[in-house]
């Protein structure tokens, strides 16, 4: 007795199980490896205020006098917090 597609009702159900398995496996890979790496990159790309000042000085956005003033303010603020 031929039921229709690839071996009957039972085999049709087996195909769906494999589709669900592969879909779940891909989702697990994306969640654990894809998002984890994206989050780690965003944390490592954050600059401290001192790094921002150094970058702005190097790019010529601020003068060395302005750099020293702002650095002194930052240092004063970090000393107060400690």
C-alpha positions in Angstrom: 0.0 0.0 0.0 1.5 3.3 -1.1 0.5 6.3 1.0 2.0 9.1 -1.0 5.4 10.6 -0.1 8.5 8.8 0.8 7.3 5.8 2.8 4.1 6.7 4.5 2.9 8.7 7.5 5.7 7.6 9.8 8.5 8.7 7.5 6.8 12.0 6.9 6.9 12.6 10.6 10.6 11.7 10.7 11.4 14.4 8.2 9.8 17.0 10.5 11.9 15.8 13.4 15.1 16.3 11.4 14.0 19.8 10.4 13.3 20.7 14.0 16.6 19.1 15.1 18.7 21.2 12.6 16.7 24.4 13.3 17.3 23.9 17.1 21.0 23.2 16.5 21.4 26.4 14.4 19.6 28.4 17.1 21.9 27.1 19.8 25.0 27.9 17.8 23.8 31.4 17.1 22.8 32.1 20.7 25.9 30.7 22.4 28.5 31.8 19.9 27.1 34.6 17.9 25.6 36.8 20.6 28.3 36.0 23.1 31.0 37.3 20.7 29.0 40.4 19.8 28.6 41.3 23.5 32.3 40.7 24.2 33.3 43.0 21.4 31.0 45.8 22.6 32.6 45.7 26.0 36.1 45.7 24.6 35.4 48.6 22.3 34.4 51.0 25.1 37.0 53.6 25.8 37.8 55.0 29.2 37.6 58.8 29.6 41.5 58.9 29.6 41.7 56.9 26.4 39.1 59.3 24.7 41.3 62.3 25.8 44.4 60.7 24.4 42.7 59.8 21.1 41.3 63.4 20.7 44.8 64.8 21.4 46.4 62.5 18.9 43.7 63.4 16.3 44.3 67.1 16.9 40.8 67.8 18.1 42.1 69.4 21.3 45.4 71.2 22.2 47.9 69.9 24.7 46.9 72.6 27.2 43.2 71.5 26.9 44.3 67.9 27.3 46.2 68.7 30.5 43.2 70.6 32.0 40.7 67.9 31.2 43.1 65.2 32.4 43.5 67.0 35.7 39.8 67.2 36.1 39.4 63.5 35.4 42.2 62.6 37.8 40.6 64.9 40.5 37.2 63.2 40.0 38.7 59.7 40.3 40.6 60.6 43.5 37.4 61.8 45.0 35.6 58.5 44.3 38.3 56.5 45.9 
